[in-house]
Amino acid sequence: MTARLFVLDVPENVPIVEIARGYPGVSLEKVGPYFVLAAESNVTVDRRSTGVRHAVWYSWVGGLEGWQIEQWDRDAFRLVPR
């Protein structure tokens, strides 16, 4: 099953989306005001690679479908499918 991550389409979130969509097995589509990142396996985003500040880092997730957050700290954000 493909799991999906919804990210509000605002300029602050674009660096995170751009990094994540470049990962193998991750696809990107647009649904209404959201970017939707989809994958069938684990996804880990390194915060430093995105260049975003902590306030954006801790607020960019708009919704999850089929994912479970395994890590979300100052270093990385890791999702695993349920």
PyMOL commands that set and color helices and strands:
alter all, ss='L'
color gray80, all
select helices_A, chain A and resi 11-21+47-50+54-57
alter helices_A, ss='H'
color red, helices_A
select strands_A, chain A and resi 3-8+27-31+34-39+43-46+63-65+67-72+76-81
alter strands_A, ss='S'
color yellow, strands_A
deselect
rebuild
show_as cartoon
